[in-house]
Amino acid sequence: PDLSGYEKFGLGNVKYNISRIHVTAVEFPSASISLIPGTGIKLVIGNASLTIDMNWNIRTWMFKDSGRSTVYISKVFVTAIFSTSLDNTGHTSMSLTSCRTTSGDIDIKLNGKS
């Protein structure tokens, strides 16, 4: 979904809109799944990265600008624990019990008119 809103900075408000958000690349160079007896499944993703492209525009009382942006997020680490059980019909049910995510680097490139 698009993101839009207002932020207050120094001399006034900044209106922003981020649209046409697309994830263009995802890499999982290190991923593993293991069983946790009596609990469920543990998923570990290490050193992942993703690239996101989007349109942006901002407007203040002094100026306005718009353009394209590419965001590259790297050194992403995720550990998630899923609990598993059987429902009353015998089907497997899974729910997220815990999740921890960290990211190391974020590189943002803005291309605009100004």
N, CA, C and O atoms as a GROMACS GRO file, in nm:
protein
  456
    1PRO      N    1   0.082  -0.121   0.000
    1PRO     CA    2   0.000   0.000   0.000
    1PRO      C    3   0.086   0.126   0.000
    1PRO      O    4   0.201   0.125   0.044
    2ASP      N    5   0.030   0.234  -0.049
    2ASP     CA    6   0.099   0.363  -0.049
    2ASP      C    7   0.109   0.416   0.094
    2ASP      O    8   0.029   0.382   0.181
    3LEU      N    9   0.210   0.500   0.117
    3LEU     CA   10   0.229   0.564   0.247
    3LEU      C   11   0.219   0.714   0.227
    3LEU      O   12   0.278   0.768   0.133
    4SER      N   13   0.146   0.782   0.312
    4SER     CA   14   0.138   0.928   0.303
    4SER      C   15   0.112   0.984   0.441
    4SER      O   16   0.062   0.916   0.530
    5GLY      N   17   0.148   1.113   0.457
    5GLY     CA   18   0.124   1.177   0.584
    5GLY      C   19   0.193   1.310   0.595
    5GLY      O   20   0.240   1.366   0.496
    6TYR      N   21   0.198   1.362   0.717
    6TYR     CA   22   0.261   1.491   0.749
    6TYR      C   23   0.362   1.471   0.860
    6TYR      O   24   0.341   1.391   0.951
    7GLU      N   25   0.471   1.542   0.852
    7GLU     CA   26   0.570   1.546   0.959
    7GLU      C   27   0.603   1.691   0.985
    7GLU      O   28   0.610   1.771   0.892
    8LYS      N   29   0.622   1.727   1.112
    8LYS     CA   30   0.656   1.864   1.148
    8LYS      C   31   0.807   1.876   1.160
    8LYS      O   32   0.870   1.804   1.237
    9PHE      N   33   0.866   1.968   1.083
    9PHE     CA   34   1.009   1.994   1.085
    9PHE      C   35   1.032   2.144   1.095
    9PHE      O   36   0.986   2.219   1.009
   10GLY      N   37   1.102   2.187   1.197
   10GLY     CA   38   1.146   2.326   1.210
   10GLY      C   39   1.042   2.431   1.175
   10GLY      O   40   0.960   2.468   1.259
   11LEU      N   41   1.046   2.480   1.051
   11LEU     CA   42   0.964   2.593   1.010
   11LEU      C   43   0.825   2.555   0.959
   11LEU      O   44   0.748   2.644   0.923
   12GLY      N   45   0.792   2.428   0.954
   12GLY     CA   46   0.659   2.393   0.906
   12GLY      C   47   0.640   2.245   0.886
   12GLY      O   48   0.722   2.163   0.927
   13ASN      N   49   0.530   2.212   0.822
   13ASN     CA   50   0.495   2.074   0.796
   13ASN      C   51   0.550   2.028   0.662
   13ASN      O   52   0.561   2.106   0.568
   14VAL      N   53   0.584   1.901   0.655
   14VAL     CA   54   0.624   1.838   0.531
   14VAL      C   55   0.520   1.733   0.499
   14VAL      O   56   0.497   1.642   0.579
   15LYS      N   57   0.456   1.746   0.384
   15LYS     CA   58   0.361   1.646   0.338
   15LYS      C   59   0.436   1.550   0.247
   15LYS      O   60   0.507   1.594   0.156
   16TYR      N   61   0.420   1.421   0.269
   16TYR     CA   62   0.491   1.323   0.187
   16TYR      C   63   0.396   1.216   0.135
   16TYR      O   64   0.290   1.190   0.194
   17ASN      N   65   0.435   1.155   0.024
   17ASN     CA   66   0.361   1.043  -0.032
   17ASN      C   67   0.462   0.948  -0.095
   17ASN      O   68   0.546   0.990  -0.174
   18ILE      N   69   0.453   0.822  -0.059
   18ILE     CA   70   0.537   0.718  -0.118
   18ILE      C   71   0.442   0.619  -0.185
   18ILE      O   72   0.353   0.563  -0.120
   19SER      N   73   0.461   0.596  -0.314
   19SER     CA   74   0.368   0.512  -0.388
   19SER      C   75   0.441   0.416  -0.480
   19SER      O   76   0.563   0.424  -0.498
   20ARG      N   77   0.366   0.325  -0.537
   20ARG     CA   78   0.419   0.224  -0.631
   20ARG      C   79   0.539   0.151  -0.572
   20ARG      O   80   0.644   0.138  -0.636
   21ILE      N   81   0.522   0.104  -0.449
   21ILE     CA   82   0.628   0.034  -0.378
   21ILE      C   83   0.637  -0.109  -0.433
   21ILE      O   84   0.539  -0.184  -0.431
   22HIS      N   85   0.756  -0.145  -0.482
   22HIS     CA   86   0.778  -0.279  -0.538
   22HIS      C   87   0.906  -0.339  -0.482
   22HIS      O   88   1.012  -0.275  -0.486
   23VAL      N   89   0.898  -0.459  -0.431
   23VAL     CA   90   1.018  -0.534  -0.393
   23VAL      C   91   1.071  -0.595  -0.521
   23VAL      O   92   1.005  -0.678  -0.584
   24THR      N   93   1.192  -0.554  -0.561
   24THR     CA   94   1.246  -0.598  -0.690
   24THR      C   95   1.349  -0.710  -0.676
   24THR      O   96   1.379  -0.776  -0.775
   25ALA      N   97   1.404  -0.731  -0.557
   25ALA     CA   98   1.500  -0.839  -0.537
   25ALA      C   99   1.502  -0.880  -0.391
   25ALA      O  100   1.493  -0.797  -0.301
   26VAL      N  101   1.515  -1.012  -0.368
   26VAL     CA  102   1.529  -1.067  -0.234
   26VAL      C  103   1.633  -1.178  -0.241
   26VAL      O  104   1.629  -1.263  -0.331
   27GLU      N  105   1.726  -1.177  -0.148
   27GLU     CA  106   1.829  -1.282  -0.143
   27GLU      C  107   1.836  -1.341  -0.004
   27GLU      O  108   1.842  -1.269   0.096
   28PHE      N  109   1.835  -1.475   0.003
   28PHE     CA  110   1.851  -1.549   0.128
   28PHE      C  111   1.973  -1.640   0.115
   28PHE      O  112   1.958  -1.760   0.092
   29PRO      N  113   2.093  -1.586   0.131
   29PRO     CA  114   2.212  -1.670   0.113
   29PRO      C  115   2.229  -1.776   0.221
   29PRO      O  116   2.297  -1.876   0.200
   30SER      N  117   2.167  -1.756   0.336
   30SER     CA  118   2.180  -1.852   0.445
   30SER      C  119   2.044  -1.866   0.513
   30SER      O  120   1.996  -1.772   0.576
   31ALA      N  121   1.982  -1.983   0.500
   31ALA     CA  122   1.853  -2.006   0.564
   31ALA      C  123   1.847  -2.151   0.611
   31ALA      O  124   1.895  -2.242   0.543
   32SER      N  125   1.787  -2.171   0.728
   32SER     CA  126   1.772  -2.307   0.778
   32SER      C  127   1.640  -2.320   0.853
   32SER      O  128   1.588  -2.224   0.910
   33ILE      N  129   1.588  -2.442   0.851
   33ILE     CA  130   1.466  -2.475   0.925
   33ILE      C  131   1.499  -2.596   1.011
   33ILE      O  132   1.557  -2.694   0.964
   34SER      N  133   1.461  -2.590   1.137
   34SER     CA  134   1.483  -2.705   1.226
   34SER      C  135   1.358  -2.728   1.310
   34SER      O  136   1.280  -2.637   1.335
   35LEU      N  137   1.343  -2.853   1.353
   35LEU     CA  138   1.230  -2.890   1.439
   35LEU      C  139   1.269  -2.871   1.584
   35LEU      O  140   1.381  -2.904   1.624
   36ILE      N  141   1.176  -2.818   1.663
   36ILE     CA  142   1.195  -2.804   1.807
   36ILE      C  143   1.096  -2.902   1.871
   36ILE      O  144   0.976  -2.877   1.871
   37PRO      N  145   1.146  -3.011   1.926
   37PRO     CA  146   1.057  -3.113   1.983
   37PRO      C  147   0.958  -3.055   2.083
   37PRO      O  148   0.996  -2.980   2.174
   38GLY      N  149   0.832  -3.090   2.066
   38GLY     CA  150   0.728  -3.045   2.157
   38GLY      C  151   0.682  -2.903   2.137
   38GLY      O  152   0.589  -2.858   2.204
   39THR      N  153   0.746  -2.829   2.046
   39THR     CA  154   0.712  -2.688   2.025
   39THR      C  155   0.669  -2.660   1.883
   39THR      O  156   0.556  -2.618   1.858
   40GLY      N  157   0.759  -2.685   1.788
   40GLY     CA  158   0.726  -2.654   1.650
   40GLY      C  159   0.847  -2.642   1.561
   40GLY      O  160   0.930  -2.734   1.554
   41ILE      N  161   0.858  -2.531   1.493
   41ILE     CA  162   0.959  -2.512   1.389
   41ILE      C  163   1.035  -2.382   1.415
   41ILE      O  164   0.976  -2.281   1.452
   42LYS      N  165   1.167  -2.387   1.394
   42LYS     CA  166   1.251  -2.268   1.405
   42LYS      C  167   1.306  -2.236   1.266
   42LYS      O  168   1.364  -2.322   1.200
   43LEU      N  169   1.287  -2.112   1.223
   43LEU     CA  170   1.338  -2.063   1.096
   43LEU      C  171   1.445  -1.960   1.124
   43LEU      O  172   1.423  -1.865   1.200
   44VAL      N  173   1.562  -1.977   1.064
   44VAL     CA  174   1.671  -1.882   1.080
   44VAL      C  175   1.717  -1.838   0.941
   44VAL      O  176   1.752  -1.921   0.858
   45ILE      N  177   1.716  -1.708   0.917
   45ILE     CA  178   1.764  -1.650   0.791
   45ILE      C  179   1.879  -1.557   0.826
   45ILE      O  180   1.865  -1.470   0.912
   46GLY      N  181   1.993  -1.577   0.760
   46GLY     CA  182   2.110  -1.497   0.789
   46GLY      C  183   2.161  -1.422   0.668
   46GLY      O  184   2.162  -1.474   0.556
   47ASN      N  185   2.203  -1.299   0.690
   47ASN     CA  186   2.266  -1.215   0.588
   47ASN      C  187   2.179  -1.197   0.463
   47ASN      O  188   2.230  -1.198   0.351
   48ALA      N  189   2.050  -1.182   0.483
   48ALA     CA  190   1.958  -1.161   0.371
   48ALA      C  191   1.964  -1.015   0.325
   48ALA      O  192   2.015  -0.928   0.395
   49SER      N  193   1.911  -0.991   0.206
   49SER     CA  194   1.904  -0.853   0.155
   49SER      C  195   1.780  -0.838   0.068
   49SER      O  196   1.728  -0.937   0.017
   50LEU      N  197   1.734  -0.715   0.053
   50LEU     CA  198   1.625  -0.688  -0.038
   50LEU      C  199   1.638  -0.548  -0.096
   50LEU      O  200   1.695  -0.458  -0.035
   51THR      N  201   1.584  -0.534  -0.216
   51THR     CA  202   1.584  -0.406  -0.288
   51THR      C  203   1.439  -0.366  -0.313
   51THR      O  204   1.358  -0.447  -0.357
   52ILE      N  205   1.408  -0.239  -0.284
   52ILE     CA  206   1.272  -0.187  -0.300
   52ILE      C  207   1.279  -0.061  -0.385
   52ILE      O  208   1.359   0.028  -0.358
   53ASP      N  209   1.195  -0.054  -0.489
   53ASP     CA  210   1.182   0.067  -0.571
   53ASP      C  211   1.049   0.132  -0.541
   53ASP      O  212   0.951   0.065  -0.510
   54MET      N  213   1.045   0.266  -0.550
   54MET     CA  214   0.921   0.338  -0.520
   54MET      C  215   0.924   0.479  -0.580
   54MET      O  216   1.030   0.531  -0.615
   55ASN      N  217   0.807   0.538  -0.592
   55ASN     CA  218   0.793   0.679  -0.627
   55ASN      C  219   0.776   0.756  -0.496
   55ASN      O  220   0.725   0.703  -0.398
   56TRP      N  221   0.821   0.882  -0.495
   56TRP     CA  222   0.803   0.965  -0.377
   56TRP      C  223   0.774   1.108  -0.419
   56TRP      O  224   0.812   1.152  -0.527
   57ASN      N  225   0.706   1.181  -0.332
   57ASN     CA  226   0.694   1.326  -0.349
   57ASN      C  227   0.677   1.389  -0.211
   57ASN      O  228   0.617   1.332  -0.120
   58ILE      N  229   0.733   1.509  -0.200
   58ILE     CA  230   0.721   1.587  -0.077
   58ILE      C  231   0.679   1.729  -0.112
   58ILE      O  232   0.703   1.777  -0.223
   59ARG      N  233   0.614   1.793  -0.016
   59ARG     CA  234   0.569   1.931  -0.036
   59ARG      C  235   0.577   2.005   0.096
   59ARG      O  236   0.530   1.957   0.198
   60THR      N  237   0.638   2.122   0.092
   60THR     CA  238   0.640   2.211   0.207
   60THR      C  239   0.587   2.346   0.162
   60THR      O  240   0.550   2.362   0.045
   61TRP      N  241   0.583   2.442   0.250
   61TRP     CA  242   0.536   2.575   0.212
   61TRP      C  243   0.638   2.643   0.121
   61TRP      O  244   0.604   2.739   0.051
   62MET      N  245   0.766   2.595   0.120
   62MET     CA  246   0.870   2.658   0.039
   62MET      C  247   0.892   2.589  -0.096
   62MET      O  248   0.922   2.657  -0.194
   63PHE      N  249   0.877   2.458  -0.104
   63PHE     CA  250   0.907   2.388  -0.228
   63PHE      C  251   0.835   2.254  -0.233
   63PHE      O  252   0.778   2.207  -0.135
   64LYS      N  253   0.839   2.195  -0.351
   64LYS     CA  254   0.789   2.060  -0.369
   64LYS      C  255   0.884   1.987  -0.463
   64LYS      O  256   0.948   2.048  -0.548
   65ASP      N  257   0.892   1.855  -0.446
   65ASP     CA  258   0.980   1.774  -0.529
   65ASP      C  259   0.923   1.633  -0.535
   65ASP      O  260   0.846   1.592  -0.448
   66SER      N  261   0.961   1.561  -0.639
   66SER     CA  262   0.917   1.422  -0.654
   66SER      C  263   1.021   1.347  -0.735
   66SER      O  264   1.108   1.406  -0.798
   67GLY      N  265   1.011   1.215  -0.733
   67GLY     CA  266   1.103   1.134  -0.809
   67GLY      C  267   1.090   0.986  -0.778
   67GLY      O  268   0.987   0.941  -0.727
   68ARG      N  269   1.196   0.912  -0.809
   68ARG     CA  270   1.203   0.768  -0.783
   68ARG      C  271   1.308   0.744  -0.674
   68ARG      O  272   1.398   0.825  -0.653
   69SER      N  273   1.293   0.633  -0.606
   69SER     CA  274   1.388   0.597  -0.502
   69SER      C  275   1.412   0.448  -0.505
   69SER      O  276   1.323   0.369  -0.535
   70THR      N  277   1.536   0.410  -0.472
   70THR     CA  278   1.570   0.269  -0.453
   70THR      C  279   1.628   0.254  -0.313
   70THR      O  280   1.718   0.328  -0.273
   71VAL      N  281   1.575   0.159  -0.239
   71VAL     CA  282   1.622   0.131  -0.104
   71VAL      C  283   1.681  -0.009  -0.104
   71VAL      O  284   1.616  -0.105  -0.146
   72TYR      N  285   1.805  -0.021  -0.058
   72TYR     CA  286   1.872  -0.150  -0.049
   72TYR      C  287   1.898  -0.178   0.098
   72TYR      O  288   1.969  -0.102   0.165
   73ILE      N  289   1.841  -0.286   0.149
   73ILE     CA  290   1.857  -0.325   0.290
   73ILE      C  291   1.939  -0.453   0.292
   73ILE      O  292   1.904  -0.551   0.226
   74SER      N  293   2.049  -0.452   0.367
   74SER     CA  294   2.136  -0.570   0.371
   74SER      C  295   2.169  -0.608   0.515
   74SER      O  296   2.137  -0.536   0.609
   75LYS      N  297   2.233  -0.722   0.528
   75LYS     CA  298   2.269  -0.778   0.659
   75LYS      C  299   2.145  -0.796   0.746
   75LYS      O  300   2.145  -0.759   0.864
   76VAL      N  301   2.041  -0.853   0.686
   76VAL     CA  302   1.915  -0.878   0.757
   76VAL      C  303   1.921  -1.018   0.818
   76VAL      O  304   1.951  -1.116   0.749
   77PHE      N  305   1.892  -1.026   0.946
   77PHE     CA  306   1.891  -1.153   1.018
   77PHE      C  307   1.753  -1.173   1.081
   77PHE      O  308   1.701  -1.082   1.147
   78VAL      N  309   1.694  -1.290   1.061
   78VAL     CA  310   1.561  -1.320   1.113
   78VAL      C  311   1.565  -1.455   1.186
   78VAL      O  312   1.619  -1.552   1.134
   79THR      N  313   1.508  -1.459   1.304
   79THR     CA  314   1.486  -1.585   1.375
   79THR      C  315   1.338  -1.588   1.413
   79THR      O  316   1.289  -1.498   1.481
   80ALA      N  317   1.268  -1.691   1.368
   80ALA     CA  318   1.125  -1.702   1.396
   80ALA      C  319   1.095  -1.842   1.449
   80ALA      O  320   1.151  -1.941   1.402
   81ILE      N  321   1.007  -1.848   1.547
   81ILE     CA  322   0.963  -1.975   1.605
   81ILE      C  323   0.813  -1.988   1.577
   81ILE      O  324   0.734  -1.898   1.610
   82PHE      N  325   0.776  -2.099   1.517
   82PHE     CA  326   0.635  -2.128   1.488
   82PHE      C  327   0.592  -2.247   1.573
   82PHE      O  328   0.660  -2.349   1.576
   83SER      N  329   0.479  -2.233   1.642
   83SER     CA  330   0.425  -2.348   1.715
   83SER      C  331   0.329  -2.421   1.624
   83SER      O  332   0.257  -2.361   1.544
   84THR      N  333   0.329  -2.552   1.636
   84THR     CA  334   0.241  -2.634   1.553
   84THR      C  335   0.152  -2.719   1.643
   84THR      O  336   0.192  -2.760   1.752
   85SER      N  337   0.031  -2.743   1.596
   85SER     CA  338  -0.062  -2.827   1.669
   85SER      C  339  -0.164  -2.882   1.570
   85SER      O  340  -0.168  -2.842   1.454
   86LEU      N  341  -0.246  -2.974   1.618
   86LEU     CA  342  -0.355  -3.027   1.537
   86LEU      C  343  -0.485  -2.967   1.585
   86LEU      O  344  -0.510  -2.960   1.706
   87ASP      N  345  -0.569  -2.922   1.491
   87ASP     CA  346  -0.699  -2.870   1.532
   87ASP      C  347  -0.794  -2.988   1.554
   87ASP      O  348  -0.754  -3.104   1.539
   88ASN      N  349  -0.920  -2.961   1.589
   88ASN     CA  350  -1.014  -3.068   1.624
   88ASN      C  351  -1.054  -3.154   1.503
   88ASN      O  352  -1.118  -3.258   1.521
   89THR      N  353  -1.018  -3.113   1.381
   89THR     CA  354  -1.045  -3.196   1.263
   89THR      C  355  -0.922  -3.274   1.220
   89THR      O  356  -0.927  -3.349   1.122
   90GLY      N  357  -0.811  -3.258   1.292
   90GLY     CA  358  -0.689  -3.330   1.259
   90GLY      C  359  -0.596  -3.258   1.164
   90GLY      O  360  -0.493  -3.313   1.125
   91HIS      N  361  -0.631  -3.137   1.125
   91HIS     CA  362  -0.546  -3.058   1.036
   91HIS      C  363  -0.438  -2.985   1.117
   91HIS      O  364  -0.462  -2.943   1.230
   92THR      N  365  -0.322  -2.971   1.058
   92THR     CA  366  -0.212  -2.902   1.125
   92THR      C  367  -0.238  -2.751   1.127
   92THR      O  368  -0.279  -2.692   1.027
   93SER      N  369  -0.215  -2.693   1.241
   93SER     CA  370  -0.229  -2.548   1.260
   93SER      C  371  -0.092  -2.492   1.299
   93SER      O  372  -0.018  -2.556   1.374
   94MET      N  373  -0.059  -2.375   1.248
   94MET     CA  374   0.070  -2.314   1.278
   94MET      C  375   0.048  -2.167   1.315
   94MET      O  376  -0.030  -2.097   1.252
   95SER      N  377   0.120  -2.123   1.420
   95SER     CA  378   0.112  -1.981   1.458
   95SER      C  379   0.252  -1.932   1.496
   95SER      O  380   0.334  -2.007   1.547
   96LEU      N  381   0.275  -1.806   1.470
   96LEU     CA  382   0.404  -1.744   1.501
   96LEU      C  383   0.411  -1.719   1.652
   96LEU      O  384   0.328  -1.648   1.708
   97THR      N  385   0.512  -1.779   1.716
   97THR     CA  386   0.530  -1.764   1.860
   97THR      C  387   0.623  -1.649   1.893
   97THR      O  388   0.596  -1.570   1.984
   98SER      N  389   0.733  -1.638   1.819
   98SER     CA  390   0.826  -1.528   1.840
   98SER      C  391   0.900  -1.498   1.711
   98SER      O  392   0.915  -1.584   1.624
   99CYS      N  393   0.945  -1.374   1.700
   99CYS     CA  394   1.019  -1.332   1.581
   99CYS      C  395   1.114  -1.220   1.620
   99CYS      O  396   1.076  -1.125   1.688
  100ARG      N  397   1.238  -1.234   1.577
  100ARG     CA  398   1.339  -1.130   1.601
  100ARG      C  399   1.407  -1.098   1.468
  100ARG      O  400   1.453  -1.189   1.398
  101THR      N  401   1.413  -0.970   1.434
  101THR     CA  402   1.473  -0.927   1.308
  101THR      C  403   1.567  -0.811   1.335
  101THR      O  404   1.536  -0.720   1.412
  102THR      N  405   1.684  -0.816   1.270
  102THR     CA  406   1.776  -0.703   1.275
  102THR      C  407   1.826  -0.677   1.133
  102THR      O  408   1.831  -0.768   1.050
  103SER      N  409   1.861  -0.553   1.107
  103SER     CA  410   1.920  -0.519   0.977
  103SER      C  411   2.044  -0.435   1.002
  103SER      O  412   2.048  -0.353   1.094
  104GLY      N  413   2.145  -0.455   0.919
  104GLY     CA  414   2.273  -0.388   0.939
  104GLY      C  415   2.287  -0.259   0.862
  104GLY      O  416   2.325  -0.157   0.919
  105ASP      N  417   2.257  -0.263   0.732
  105ASP     CA  418   2.278  -0.146   0.647
  105ASP      C  419   2.154  -0.113   0.566
  105ASP      O  420   2.083  -0.203   0.518
  106ILE      N  421   2.128   0.017   0.551
  106ILE     CA  422   2.020   0.064   0.464
  106ILE      C  423   2.078   0.173   0.377
  106ILE      O  424   2.128   0.274   0.427
  107ASP      N  425   2.071   0.152   0.245
  107ASP     CA  426   2.122   0.249   0.148
  107ASP      C  427   2.003   0.303   0.070
  107ASP      O  428   1.929   0.225   0.009
  108ILE      N  429   1.983   0.436   0.070
  108ILE     CA  430   1.870   0.499   0.003
  108ILE      C  431   1.922   0.591  -0.105
  108ILE      O  432   2.002   0.680  -0.078
  109LYS      N  433   1.875   0.570  -0.228
  109LYS     CA  434   1.911   0.657  -0.340
  109LYS      C  435   1.785   0.730  -0.385
  109LYS      O  436   1.686   0.667  -0.424
  110LEU      N  437   1.789   0.863  -0.379
  110LEU     CA  438   1.678   0.946  -0.423
  110LEU      C  439   1.712   1.012  -0.554
  110LEU      O  440   1.817   1.074  -0.569
  111ASN      N  441   1.623   0.999  -0.650
  111ASN     CA  442   1.636   1.069  -0.777
  111ASN      C  443   1.517   1.161  -0.791
  111ASN      O  444   1.403   1.115  -0.797
  112GLY      N  445   1.542   1.291  -0.797
  112GLY     CA  446   1.432   1.387  -0.804
  112GLY      C  447   1.465   1.501  -0.898
  112GLY      O  448   1.569   1.502  -0.964
  113LYS      N  449   1.374   1.595  -0.903
  113LYS     CA  450   1.390   1.709  -0.993
  113LYS      C  451   1.490   1.811  -0.939
  113LYS      O  452   1.558   1.878  -1.016
  114SER      N  453   1.497   1.823  -0.807
  114SER     CA  454   1.584   1.925  -0.747
  114SER      C  455   1.726   1.874  -0.731
  114SER      O  456   1.813   1.948  -0.682
   0.00000   0.00000   0.00000
